[in-house]
Amino acid sequence: MNKVLTMTLIAALSSATAACAVGPNKHVDLIPELKDVAPYPAAQEGQTRHVIWLDEKENEDLFKVELLPGQVMLTDCNTRGLVATLTIKDLPGWGYTYYEVENVNGPVSTLMACPEGTEKEDFVAAQGDSFTLRYNSKLPIVVYAPKNLEVRYRIWTGGQQLQSAKAE
């Protein structure tokens, strides 16, 4: 009996350790090169092409991807932000979309008097419309942004329980 329990425990720990070692994108070796998916254009001068490959999930309609283009800059106690436009472009002949971050302005900031020593390097994200996209693990999210910006993202999850609106 003890041997069975010990062997079961060892198997469970081995599986858990292997699963943790893989990390967030467990199919890194299966990610194709972008050129093998579709002929997305090369980044223009002054731009960088960013590619996001999403993991496959059950009920992908319950997830959203929020794009956060921005840059690391010196901040303090004031709230800072950039303002930008995300333009949706079509890849001709393919029916796929890609995105361009344009018209980046800022940084904008509140003007509070900050205590000394509150300065720090921090990521400041651009705000704008249409930065939230549907989750689709079948195709990459391709974003062209100015070279001085990086593109970060986060995954939003909706609950399965729906609530009814009150008719008035």
Backbone as a printed PyTorch tensor [residue, N CA C, xyz], in Angstrom:
tensor([[[  0.8230,  -1.1910,   0.0000],
         [  0.0000,   0.0000,   0.0000],
         [  0.8740,   1.2640,   0.0000]],

        [[  1.9260,   1.2580,   0.8490],
         [  2.8170,   2.4120,   0.9130],
         [  3.5280,   2.6470,  -0.4130]],

        [[  3.9180,   1.5310,  -1.0920],
         [  4.5990,   1.6750,  -2.3790],
         [  3.6800,   2.3110,  -3.4100]],

        [[  2.4060,   1.9310,  -3.4190],
         [  1.4430,   2.4890,  -4.3680],
         [  1.2610,   3.9820,  -4.1060]],

        [[  1.1160,   4.3550,  -2.8300],
         [  0.9760,   5.7670,  -2.4790],
         [  2.2210,   6.5570,  -2.8580]],

        [[  3.3950,   6.0080,  -2.5770],
         [  4.6430,   6.6920,  -2.9100],
         [  4.7800,   6.8740,  -4.4130]],

        [[  4.5150,   5.8300,  -5.1830],
         [  4.6300,   5.9120,  -6.6430],
         [  3.6190,   6.9070,  -7.2130]],

        [[  2.4000,   6.9460,  -6.6740],
         [  1.3830,   7.8920,  -7.1280],
         [  1.8200,   9.3190,  -6.8400]],

        [[  2.3630,   9.5440,  -5.6550],
         [  2.8350,  10.8750,  -5.2770],
         [  3.9980,  11.3170,  -6.1730]],

        [[  4.9280,  10.4240,  -6.4530],
         [  6.0640,  10.7570,  -7.3220],
         [  5.5760,  11.0880,  -8.7250]],

        [[  4.6320,  10.3150,  -9.2470],
         [  4.0950,  10.5740, -10.5900],
         [  3.3920,  11.9290, -10.6390]],

        [[  2.6120,  12.2410,  -9.6140],
         [  1.8860,  13.5170,  -9.5750],
         [  2.8670,  14.6920,  -9.5110]],

        [[  3.8840,  14.5950,  -8.6720],
         [  4.8720,  15.6680,  -8.5590],
         [  5.6740,  15.8270,  -9.8480]],

        [[  6.0020,  14.7350, -10.4890],
         [  6.7320,  14.8070, -11.7550],
         [  5.9030,  15.5070, -12.8150]],

        [[  4.6170,  15.1850, -12.8830],
         [  3.7290,  15.8320, -13.8600],
         [  3.6100,  17.3170, -13.5740]],

        [[  3.4440,  17.6780, -12.3150],
         [  3.3030,  19.0910, -11.9510],
         [  4.5840,  19.8550, -12.2650]],

        [[  5.7360,  19.2520, -11.9800],
         [  7.0050,  19.9120, -12.2630],
         [  7.1910,  20.1270, -13.7570]],

        [[  6.8680,  19.1210, -14.5490],
         [  6.9980,  19.2550, -16.0050],
         [  6.0530,  20.3190, -16.5380]],

        [[  4.8380,  20.3780, -16.0060],
         [  3.8680,  21.3840, -16.4680],
         [  4.3440,  22.7880, -16.1170]],

        [[  4.9360,  22.9850, -14.9510],
         [  5.4200,  24.3110, -14.5550],
         [  6.6230,  24.7340, -15.3810]],

        [[  7.4650,  23.7870, -15.7660],
         [  8.6720,  24.1200, -16.5080],
         [  8.3650,  24.6330, -17.9010]],

        [[  7.2190,  24.2790, -18.4300],
         [  6.8790,  24.6700, -19.7960],
         [  6.6170,  26.1550, -19.8860]],

        [[  6.0010,  26.7720, -18.8810],
         [  5.7520,  28.2120, -18.9050],
         [  4.4310,  28.5610, -19.5520]],

        [[  4.1860,  29.8750, -19.7630],
         [  2.8910,  30.3360, -20.2290],
         [  2.5450,  29.9320, -21.6540]],

        [[  3.5010,  29.9330, -22.5770],
         [  3.2010,  29.5370, -23.9490],
         [  3.7930,  28.1600, -24.1580]],

        [[  3.0020,  27.1190, -23.8890],
         [  3.5260,  25.7670, -23.8500],
         [  3.7990,  25.1730, -25.2180]],

        [[  3.4730,  25.8740, -26.2760],
         [  3.6860,  25.3560, -27.6160],
         [  4.7160,  26.1770, -28.3770]],

        [[  5.7670,  26.6150, -27.6710],
         [  6.7590,  27.4950, -28.2780],
         [  7.3590,  26.8470, -29.5160]],

        [[  7.6120,  25.5330, -29.4560],
         [  8.2190,  24.8710, -30.5970],
         [  7.2450,  24.6870, -31.7500]],

        [[  5.9440,  24.9000, -31.5230],
         [  4.9360,  24.7350, -32.5570],
         [  4.5290,  26.0510, -33.2100]],

        [[  5.0620,  27.1760, -32.7330],
         [  4.6850,  28.4790, -33.2810],
         [  5.3350,  28.6390, -34.6530]],

        [[  4.5190,  28.8290, -35.6970],
         [  5.0960,  28.9980, -37.0310],
         [  5.7300,  30.3760, -37.1790]],

        [[  6.5320,  30.5290, -38.2030],
         [  7.0490,  31.8520, -38.5180],
         [  5.9360,  32.6250, -39.1970]],

        [[  5.9080,  33.9280, -38.9940],
         [  4.8410,  34.7640, -39.5300],
         [  4.7420,  34.6380, -41.0480]],

        [[  5.8720,  34.5540, -41.7220],
         [  5.8670,  34.4540, -43.1910],
         [  5.2100,  33.1560, -43.6750]],

        [[  5.1520,  32.1350, -42.8180],
         [  4.5100,  30.8780, -43.1910],
         [  2.9950,  30.9330, -43.0200]],

        [[  2.4900,  31.9380, -42.3180],
         [  1.0460,  32.0870, -42.1010],
         [  0.4290,  32.9160, -43.2210]],

        [[  1.0100,  34.0610, -43.5030],
         [  0.4980,  34.9650, -44.5390],
         [  1.5700,  36.0090, -44.8340]],

        [[  1.4900,  36.6440, -45.9890],
         [  2.5090,  37.6500, -46.3470],
         [  2.2350,  39.0230, -45.7330]],

        [[  2.3650,  39.1030, -44.4120],
         [  2.2110,  40.3980, -43.7510],
         [  3.3230,  41.3180, -44.2330]],

        [[  3.0270,  42.6000, -44.4200],
         [  4.0730,  43.5060, -44.9080],
         [  5.1960,  43.6870, -43.8830]],

        [[  6.3660,  43.9840, -44.3910],
         [  7.4910,  44.3070, -43.5100],
         [  7.2020,  45.6540, -42.8500]],

        [[  7.8070,  45.8760, -41.7190],
         [  7.6380,  47.1650, -41.0360],
         [  8.2570,  48.2660, -41.8840]],

        [[  7.5700,  49.3950, -41.9570],
         [  8.1000,  50.5430, -42.6930],
         [  9.1950,  51.1970, -41.8670]],

        [[  9.9400,  52.0840, -42.4950],
         [ 11.0000,  52.7800, -41.7860],
         [ 10.3940,  53.5500, -40.6100]],

        [[ 11.0160,  53.4190, -39.4590],
         [ 10.5210,  54.0870, -38.2590],
         [  9.5010,  53.2590, -37.4870]],

        [[  9.1850,  52.0580, -37.9890],
         [  8.2170,  51.1830, -37.3190],
         [  8.8790,  49.8650, -36.9130]],

        [[  8.2320,  49.1860, -35.9850],
         [  8.5910,  47.8270, -35.6040],
         [  7.3340,  46.9800, -35.7140]],

        [[  7.4750,  45.7670, -36.2370],
         [  6.3470,  44.8310, -36.3120],
         [  6.3960,  43.9400, -35.0730]],

        [[  5.2870,  43.9230, -34.3240],
         [  5.1540,  43.1050, -33.1210],
         [  4.1470,  41.9970, -33.4190]],

        [[  4.4500,  40.7740, -32.9950],
         [  3.5720,  39.6290, -33.2590],
         [  3.2270,  38.9580, -31.9440]],

        [[  1.9360,  38.7230, -31.7270],
         [  1.4480,  38.0540, -30.5210],
         [  0.8000,  36.7430, -30.9450]],

        [[  1.3030,  35.6370, -30.4140],
         [  0.7220,  34.3200, -30.6470],
         [ -0.0050,  33.9190, -29.3700]],

        [[ -1.2870,  33.6420, -29.4650],
         [ -2.0930,  33.3060, -28.2960],
         [ -2.2300,  31.7980, -28.1560]],

        [[ -2.2740,  31.3370, -26.9110],
         [ -2.5190,  29.9220, -26.6360],
         [ -3.9750,  29.5790, -26.9350]],

        [[ -4.2100,  28.3730, -27.3810],
         [ -5.5750,  27.9110, -27.6220],
         [ -6.2830,  27.7260, -26.2820]],

        [[ -7.5340,  28.1810, -26.2190],
         [ -8.3280,  28.0670, -24.9880],
         [ -9.7100,  27.5290, -25.3190]],

        [[-10.3210,  26.8960, -24.3420],
         [-11.7220,  26.5180, -24.5000],
         [-12.5580,  27.7840, -24.3640]],

        [[-13.6510,  27.8650, -25.1090],
         [-14.5570,  29.0300, -25.0450],
         [-13.8050,  30.3470, -25.2560]],

        [[-13.1190,  30.4560, -26.3680],
         [-12.3430,  31.6700, -26.6390],
         [-13.2160,  32.9150, -26.7130]],

        [[-14.5260,  32.7240, -26.9040],
         [-15.4160,  33.8870, -26.9350],
         [-15.5500,  34.5430, -25.5630]],

        [[-15.0590,  33.9030, -24.5010],
         [-15.0940,  34.4890, -23.1580],
         [-13.8450,  35.3240, -22.8580]],

        [[-12.9190,  35.4140, -23.8150],
         [-11.6560,  36.1160, -23.6010],
         [-11.5260,  37.2990, -24.5580]],

        [[-10.7870,  38.3030, -24.1370],
         [-10.4500,  39.4660, -24.9560],
         [ -8.9540,  39.7440, -24.7640]],

        [[ -8.3550,  40.3860, -25.7530],
         [ -6.9570,  40.7870, -25.6740],
         [ -6.9190,  42.3120, -25.6920]],

        [[ -6.2780,  42.9030, -24.6990],
         [ -6.1140,  44.3510, -24.6660],
         [ -4.6770,  44.6820, -25.0660]],

        [[ -4.5350,  45.4460, -26.1290],
         [ -3.2130,  45.8960, -26.5590],
         [ -2.8220,  47.1350, -25.7700]],

        [[ -1.5670,  47.1740, -25.3420],
         [ -1.0680,  48.2950, -24.5630],
         [  0.2500,  48.7850, -25.1600]],

        [[  0.1630,  49.5540, -26.2510],
         [  1.4000,  50.1390, -26.7620],
         [  1.8360,  51.2510, -25.8150]],

        [[  3.1150,  51.3830, -25.6190],
         [  3.5990,  52.4280, -24.7210],
         [  5.0970,  52.4090, -24.6400]],

        [[  5.6140,  53.0960, -23.6510],
         [  7.0550,  53.1470, -23.4740],
         [  7.3960,  53.3330, -22.0130]],

        [[  8.5970,  52.8970, -21.6690],
         [  9.1100,  53.0840, -20.3150],
         [  9.6910,  54.4860, -20.2590]],

        [[  9.2690,  55.2340, -19.2390],
         [  9.7640,  56.6070, -19.0850],
         [  9.8280,  56.9610, -17.6160]],

        [[ 10.4800,  58.0610, -17.3360],
         [ 10.5940,  58.5410, -15.9620],
         [  9.2370,  59.0840, -15.5200]],

        [[  8.7230,  58.5630, -14.4240],
         [  7.4240,  58.9950, -13.8930],
         [  7.6000,  59.4370, -12.4430]],

        [[  6.5290,  59.9840, -11.8890],
         [  6.5170,  60.3660, -10.4820],
         [  5.1270,  60.0630,  -9.9390]],

        [[  4.6480,  60.8070,  -8.9760],
         [  3.3430,  60.5210,  -8.3770],
         [  2.1750,  60.9100,  -9.2880]],

        [[  2.4410,  61.6310, -10.3620],
         [  1.3800,  62.0270, -11.2840],
         [  0.9640,  60.8660, -12.1790]],

        [[ -0.2890,  60.8840, -12.5770],
         [ -0.7910,  59.9020, -13.5280],
         [ -0.3530,  60.3250, -14.9180]],

        [[  0.2420,  59.4010, -15.6590],
         [  0.7360,  59.7080, -16.9950],
         [  0.0830,  58.7890, -18.0100]],

        [[  0.0390,  59.2600, -19.2380],
         [ -0.4840,  58.4420, -20.3130],
         [ -0.0860,  59.0040, -21.6640]],

        [[ -0.1900,  58.1670, -22.6570],
         [ -0.0060,  58.5770, -24.0430],
         [ -1.3630,  58.4550, -24.7170]],

        [[ -1.5480,  59.1390, -25.8060],
         [ -2.7810,  59.0410, -26.5810],
         [ -2.3810,  58.5480, -27.9650]],

        [[ -3.1090,  57.5610, -28.4810],
         [ -2.7670,  57.0080, -29.7940],
         [ -4.0240,  56.5000, -30.4800]],

        [[ -3.8710,  56.2140, -31.7650],
         [ -4.9470,  55.6490, -32.5680],
         [ -4.5140,  54.2650, -33.0250]],

        [[ -5.4090,  53.2950, -32.9030],
         [ -5.1550,  51.9590, -33.4250],
         [ -5.9950,  51.7940, -34.6830]],

        [[ -5.3250,  51.6670, -35.8220],
         [ -6.0110,  51.5450, -37.1080],
         [ -6.0230,  50.0870, -37.5300]],

        [[ -7.1900,  49.6130, -37.9280],
         [ -7.3370,  48.2310, -38.4000],
         [ -7.1060,  48.2230, -39.9060]],

        [[ -6.2070,  47.3500, -40.3520],
         [ -5.8880,  47.2310, -41.7850],
         [ -6.1960,  45.8150, -42.2420]],

        [[ -6.5600,  45.6770, -43.5120],
         [ -6.8080,  44.3620, -44.0970],
         [ -5.5970,  43.9110, -44.8860]],

        [[ -5.2910,  42.6250, -44.7860],
         [ -4.2420,  42.0430, -45.6080],
         [ -4.8830,  41.6330, -46.9290]],

        [[ -4.6120,  42.3810, -48.0060],
         [ -5.3170,  42.1580, -49.2790],
         [ -5.2150,  40.7090, -49.7620]],

        [[ -6.3760,  40.1640, -50.1270],
         [ -6.4440,  38.8230, -50.6670],
         [ -6.4660,  37.7090, -49.6430]],

        [[ -6.3560,  38.0330, -48.3710],
         [ -6.2920,  37.0100, -47.3310],
         [ -7.4570,  37.0750, -46.3520]],

        [[ -8.0380,  38.2380, -46.1870],
         [ -9.1120,  38.3700, -45.2130],
         [ -8.6130,  38.4620, -43.7800]],

        [[ -7.3110,  38.5960, -43.5760],
         [ -6.7420,  38.7360, -42.2420],
         [ -6.5870,  40.2230, -41.9330]],

        [[ -6.5140,  40.5300, -40.6420],
         [ -6.3070,  41.9210, -40.2480],
         [ -4.9630,  42.0690, -39.5450]],

        [[ -4.4630,  43.2820, -39.5830],
         [ -3.3310,  43.6660, -38.7580],
         [ -3.6090,  45.0830, -38.2710]],

        [[ -2.7960,  45.5810, -37.3750],
         [ -3.0810,  46.8410, -36.7030],
         [ -1.8750,  47.7670, -36.7770]],

        [[ -2.1590,  49.0750, -36.8740],
         [ -1.1110,  50.0820, -36.8430],
         [ -1.3980,  51.0780, -35.7200]],

        [[ -0.3990,  51.3110, -34.8990],
         [ -0.4850,  52.3380, -33.8570],
         [  0.0060,  53.6350, -34.4920]],

        [[ -0.8590,  54.6440, -34.5090],
         [ -0.5540,  55.9040, -35.1820],
         [ -0.9060,  57.0810, -34.2830]],

        [[ -0.5200,  58.2630, -34.7260],
         [ -0.8810,  59.5220, -34.0630],
         [ -0.6080,  59.4890, -32.5550]],

        [[  0.5830,  59.0710, -32.1990],
         [  0.9430,  58.9780, -30.7810],
         [  1.2860,  60.3740, -30.2810]],

        [[  0.6050,  60.7940, -29.2170],
         [  0.8350,  62.1010, -28.6100],
         [  1.0700,  61.9290, -27.1190]],

        [[  1.8180,  62.8590, -26.5720],
         [  2.0280,  62.8410, -25.1340],
         [  3.4990,  62.7190, -24.8170]],

        [[  3.7920,  62.5180, -23.5810],
         [  2.8690,  62.0860, -22.5480],
         [  2.0310,  63.2310, -21.9830]],

        [[  0.8360,  62.8680, -21.5480],
         [ -0.0200,  63.7910, -20.8180],
         [  0.0900,  63.4060, -19.3440]],

        [[ -0.1220,  64.3590, -18.4690],
         [  0.1040,  64.0870, -17.0610],
         [ -0.7550,  64.9970, -16.2010]],

        [[ -1.0980,  64.4940, -15.0130],
         [ -1.6780,  65.3830, -14.0170],
         [ -0.5390,  66.2700, -13.5100]],

        [[ -0.8550,  67.3420, -12.8100],
         [  0.1760,  68.3020, -12.3960],
         [  0.2410,  68.4700, -10.8780]],

        [[  0.2230,  67.3550, -10.1610],
         [  0.3310,  67.4320,  -8.7040],
         [  1.7810,  67.6850,  -8.3050]],

        [[  1.9480,  68.3360,  -7.1760],
         [  3.2840,  68.5210,  -6.6160],
         [  3.6740,  67.2190,  -5.9310]],

        [[  4.7260,  66.5800,  -6.4150],
         [  5.1260,  65.2700,  -5.8990],
         [  6.2500,  65.4120,  -4.8830]],

        [[  6.2310,  64.5930,  -3.8490],
         [  7.3370,  64.6100,  -2.8890],
         [  8.6400,  64.1790,  -3.5760]],

        [[  9.7480,  64.6320,  -3.0510],
         [ 11.0440,  64.2410,  -3.5990],
         [ 11.1990,  62.7320,  -3.4780]],

        [[ 11.8890,  62.1550,  -4.4350],
         [ 12.1720,  60.7250,  -4.3860],
         [ 11.0760,  59.8430,  -4.9590]],

        [[ 10.0410,  60.4270,  -5.5700],
         [  8.9740,  59.5950,  -6.1430],
         [  9.2340,  59.2690,  -7.6060]],

        [[ 10.3460,  59.7770,  -8.1530],
         [ 10.6460,  59.5010,  -9.5540],
         [ 11.0610,  58.0470,  -9.7180]],

        [[ 10.5530,  57.4140, -10.7940],
         [ 10.9330,  56.0360, -11.0990],
         [ 10.6550,  55.7640, -12.5690]],

        [[ 11.3400,  54.7920, -13.1170],
         [ 11.0910,  54.3440, -14.4810],
         [  9.8660,  53.4380, -14.4410]],

        [[  8.8980,  53.6900, -15.3310],
         [  7.6860,  52.8830, -15.3480],
         [  7.1250,  52.8480, -16.7700]],

        [[  6.3700,  51.8040, -17.0610],
         [  5.7360,  51.6800, -18.3710],
         [  4.5120,  52.5840, -18.4220]],

        [[  4.4320,  53.4190, -19.4490],
         [  3.2920,  54.3130, -19.6430],
         [  2.5830,  53.8650, -20.9150]],

        [[  1.3330,  53.4490, -20.7760],
         [  0.5730,  52.9050, -21.9050],
         [ -0.2020,  53.9970, -22.6320]],

        [[ -0.3950,  53.7710, -23.9120],
         [ -1.2140,  54.6740, -24.7280],
         [ -2.6800,  54.3220, -24.5370]],

        [[ -3.5130,  55.3300, -24.5180],
         [ -4.9510,  55.1580, -24.4080],
         [ -5.5860,  55.4960, -25.7450]],

        [[ -6.6820,  54.8530, -26.0430],
         [ -7.3870,  55.1420, -27.2830],
         [ -8.5350,  54.1720, -27.4720]],

        [[ -9.2340,  54.3150, -28.5760],
         [-10.3630,  53.4350, -28.8700],
         [ -9.8720,  52.1780, -29.5780]],

        [[-10.6260,  51.1230, -29.4530],
         [-10.4130,  49.8620, -30.1840],
         [ -9.1270,  49.1370, -29.8130]],

        [[ -8.6180,  49.3170, -28.6060],
         [ -7.4270,  48.6010, -28.1810],
         [ -7.7640,  47.2200, -27.6290]],

        [[ -9.0530,  46.8870, -27.5220],
         [ -9.4670,  45.5760, -27.0480],
         [ -9.9600,  44.7560, -28.2360]],

        [[ -9.3630,  43.5850, -28.4130],
         [ -9.6350,  42.7340, -29.5590],
         [-10.2330,  41.4050, -29.1030]],

        [[-10.9020,  40.7260, -30.0340],
         [-11.4010,  39.4000, -29.6740],
         [-10.2330,  38.4230, -29.6150]],

        [[-10.3710,  37.4280, -28.8090],
         [ -9.3360,  36.4120, -28.6280],
         [ -9.4740,  35.3870, -29.7420]],

        [[ -8.4130,  35.1520, -30.4890],
         [ -8.4350,  34.1700, -31.5630],
         [ -7.0500,  33.5260, -31.6500]],

        [[ -6.9420,  32.3000, -31.1610],
         [ -5.6480,  31.6200, -31.1560],
         [ -5.2720,  31.0500, -32.5180]],

        [[ -6.1810,  31.1190, -33.4700],
         [ -5.9100,  30.5480, -34.8020],
         [ -4.9800,  31.4350, -35.6370]],

        [[ -4.9950,  32.7470, -35.3800],
         [ -4.1730,  33.6870, -36.1400],
         [ -3.3780,  34.5840, -35.1890]],

        [[ -2.1960,  35.0070, -35.6110],
         [ -1.4330,  35.9230, -34.7600],
         [ -2.0440,  37.3200, -34.7790]],

        [[ -1.7660,  38.0760, -33.7430],
         [ -2.1030,  39.4990, -33.7190],
         [ -0.8300,  40.2250, -34.1510]],

        [[ -0.9270,  40.9440, -35.2570],
         [  0.2330,  41.6360, -35.8170],
         [  0.0030,  43.1360, -35.6550]],

        [[  0.9480,  43.7970, -34.9830],
         [  0.8220,  45.2200, -34.6770],
         [  2.0800,  45.9370, -35.1460]],

        [[  1.8910,  46.9930, -35.9340],
         [  2.9870,  47.8590, -36.3650],
         [  2.9300,  49.1190, -35.4990]],

        [[  4.0440,  49.4300, -34.8570],
         [  4.0870,  50.5840, -33.9560],
         [  5.3730,  51.3620, -34.2070]],

        [[  5.3710,  52.6450, -33.8550],
         [  6.6130,  53.4160, -33.9710],
         [  7.7400,  52.7350, -33.1900]],

        [[  8.9540,  52.8710, -33.6760],
         [ 10.1170,  52.2020, -33.0640],
         [ 10.2980,  52.5340, -31.5810]],

        [[  9.8920,  53.7200, -31.1690],
         [ 10.1050,  54.1050, -29.7700],
         [  9.0510,  53.5200, -28.8230]],

        [[  8.0950,  52.7600, -29.3520],
         [  7.0750,  52.1300, -28.5110],
         [  7.2890,  50.6300, -28.4480]],

        [[  6.9350,  50.0450, -27.3310],
         [  6.8350,  48.6010, -27.2480],
         [  5.3550,  48.2600, -27.1600]],

        [[  5.0100,  47.0270, -27.4770],
         [  3.6070,  46.6100, -27.4130],
         [  3.4930,  45.5060, -26.3600]],

        [[  2.7350,  45.7890, -25.3390],
         [  2.4160,  44.7990, -24.3060],
         [  0.9410,  44.4550, -24.4490]],

        [[  0.5170,  43.4000, -23.8010],
         [ -0.8980,  43.0290, -23.8750],
         [ -1.3080,  42.2940, -22.6090]],

        [[ -2.6140,  42.2610, -22.3910],
         [ -3.1440,  41.4610, -21.2870],
         [ -4.4040,  40.7710, -21.7640]],

        [[ -4.6980,  39.6730, -21.1150],
         [ -5.8640,  38.8570, -21.4610],
         [ -6.9550,  39.1200, -20.4330]],

        [[ -8.1600,  39.4450, -20.9290],
         [ -9.3300,  39.6650, -20.0810],
         [-10.2380,  38.4430, -20.1920]],

        [[-10.8470,  38.0690, -19.0780],
         [-11.7320,  36.9160, -19.0500],
         [-13.1130,  37.3390, -18.5790]],

        [[-14.1270,  36.8920, -19.3060],
         [-15.5090,  37.1300, -18.9070],
         [-16.0620,  35.8950, -18.2260]],

        [[-16.9930,  36.0910, -17.3420],
         [-17.6230,  34.9630, -16.6740],
         [-18.6540,  34.3030, -17.5780]],

        [[-18.9650,  33.0630, -17.2780],
         [-19.9530,  32.3500, -18.0850],
         [-21.3770,  32.7360, -17.7000]],

        [[-21.5470,  33.2390, -16.4780],
         [-22.8830,  33.6000, -16.0210],
         [-23.2880,  34.9480, -16.6080]],

        [[-24.4320,  34.9830, -17.2710],
         [-24.9540,  36.2140, -17.8440],
         [-25.9670,  36.8340, -16.8930]],

        [[-26.0890,  38.1290, -16.9360],
         [-27.0590,  38.8310, -16.1180],
         [-28.0490,  39.5190, -17.0470]],

        [[-29.2830,  39.6420, -16.5920],
         [-30.3220,  40.2540, -17.4030],
         [-30.4270,  41.7390, -17.1130]],

        [[-30.6410,  42.4970, -18.1750],
         [-30.8800,  43.9310, -18.0330],
         [-32.3470,  44.1450, -17.6700]],

        [[-32.6080,  45.1640, -16.8990],
         [-33.9700,  45.4650, -16.4740],
         [-34.6480,  46.3300, -17.5540]],

        [[-35.7930,  45.8850, -18.0100],
         [-36.5530,  46.6650, -19.0190],
         [-37.2840,  47.7950, -18.3140]],

        [[-37.1380,  48.9820, -18.8360],
         [-37.8300,  50.1350, -18.2160],
         [-38.6550,  50.8590, -19.2480]]])
